[in-house]
Amino acid sequence: MKSRKSERGATLVEAALTLLLFFWLILGIWNFGRVYHVYQIATNAAREGARFSAAPDPATGTLPSVTDVQNRVQSFLALGSVPVATDNISVTQTTTATVNSVPITFTTVHVTAPFEFHGLPFGPINVNTEARMRNETN
């Protein structure tokens, strides 16, 4: 009987440690889901920006400006509640080859989305993604 009374505190400590570890596990799963959500939204926004930049305007036949592409990507990110500054969206157009004297140009849109963990002792990270598409000119 005396040994059972002395074990009451041990059970309480074990339960507290188990609940703490369980709580951290749940927070880790939740934060992983949030990181994956931000990554998916940023990837889709980069893809949308590259698609928008690769197709010329039917009325003028010119490609959209870098500012227009950045605004398109920012509005797509805003719909997913992922705020990203214009400085974190880069648009580059690169000519990589010439086929039958026609240059082949690719547009690459790179998005860097900041992410802050909730409830875990990790600092903020940047989620990086990019999309690349061939331009439809000529």
C-alpha positions in Angstrom: 0.0 0.0 0.0 2.8 2.4 0.8 4.4 1.9 -2.7 1.2 3.0 -4.5 1.0 6.3 -2.6 4.6 7.1 -3.6 3.9 6.4 -7.3 1.1 9.0 -7.6 3.4 11.8 -8.5 5.2 9.7 -11.1 1.9 9.0 -12.9 1.2 12.7 -13.0 4.6 13.5 -14.4 4.4 10.8 -17.0 1.0 12.0 -18.1 2.2 15.6 -18.4 5.2 14.6 -20.5 3.1 12.4 -22.8 0.6 15.2 -23.3 3.3 17.7 -24.0 4.9 15.4 -26.6 1.5 14.7 -28.1 0.7 18.4 -28.3 4.0 19.1 -30.1 3.3 16.3 -32.5 -0.1 17.8 -33.4 1.5 21.2 -33.8 4.1 19.7 -36.1 1.5 18.0 -38.3 -0.6 21.2 -38.4 2.5 23.4 -39.4 3.6 20.9 -42.0 0.1 21.1 -43.6 0.4 24.9 -43.5 3.8 24.8 -45.2 2.5 22.5 -47.9 -0.5 24.7 -48.4 1.7 27.8 -48.9 4.0 25.8 -51.2 1.1 24.7 -53.4 -0.4 28.2 -53.6 3.0 29.7 -54.5 3.6 27.0 -57.1 0.2 27.6 -58.7 0.8 31.4 -58.6 4.2 31.0 -60.3 2.6 28.7 -62.9 -0.2 31.2 -63.5 2.4 34.1 -63.9 4.5 32.0 -66.4 1.4 31.1 -68.4 0.2 34.8 -68.4 3.7 36.0 -69.4 4.2 33.4 -72.2 1.0 34.3 -74.1 1.1 37.6 -76.1 -1.8 40.0 -75.9 -4.1 39.2 -78.8 -4.7 42.9 -79.5 -1.1 44.1 -79.6 0.9 40.9 -80.1 3.3 41.9 -77.3 4.1 40.0 -74.1 3.0 41.4 -70.8 5.5 43.5 -68.8 7.3 42.2 -65.8 5.1 44.5 -63.6 1.9 43.1 -65.1 3.1 39.5 -64.4 4.1 40.4 -60.8 0.7 41.9 -60.2 -1.0 38.8 -61.7 1.0 36.6 -59.4 0.4 38.8 -56.3 -3.4 38.8 -56.9 -3.3 35.0 -57.3 -1.4 34.7 -54.0 -3.8 37.1 -52.3 -6.7 34.8 -53.2 -4.9 32.1 -51.3 -4.2 34.3 -48.3 -0.4 34.2 -48.9 0.9 37.8 -48.8 4.1 38.1 -50.8 5.9 41.4 -51.6 6.7 42.3 -55.2 10.4 42.0 -54.5 9.9 38.3 -53.8 8.5 37.7 -57.3 11.1 37.6 -60.1 10.3 37.2 -63.8 13.0 36.5 -66.4 12.8 35.8 -70.1 15.7 33.9 -71.6 16.3 32.9 -75.2 17.9 29.5 -75.1 18.1 28.4 -78.7 17.3 29.3 -82.3 15.4 26.8 -84.5 15.0 27.7 -88.2 16.1 31.2 -87.4 13.3 31.5 -84.8 14.4 32.2 -81.3 13.0 30.1 -78.5 12.3 32.2 -75.4 11.3 30.9 -72.0 9.7 32.8 -69.2 10.6 31.8 -65.7 8.7 33.1 -62.7 10.3 32.6 -59.3 8.2 33.1 -56.1 9.6 33.3 -52.5 6.9 33.1 -49.9 7.8 33.8 -46.3 6.4 31.3 -43.7 6.2 31.6 -39.9 5.7 28.6 -37.7 3.0 28.7 -35.0 3.6 27.2 -31.6 7.0 25.7 -32.5 10.5 27.1 -31.6 11.6 27.4 -35.3 12.3 30.7 -37.0 10.6 31.9 -40.2 11.5 30.1 -43.4 11.2 31.0 -47.1 9.2 28.7 -49.4 10.8 28.9 -52.9 9.2 27.7 -56.1 9.3 28.5 -59.8 7.6 27.8 -63.1 9.0 27.9 -66.6 7.1 28.1 -69.9 8.0 28.6 -73.5 6.8 31.9 -75.0 4.2 31.7 -77.8 5.7 34.5 -79.9 6.5 34.1 -83.6 
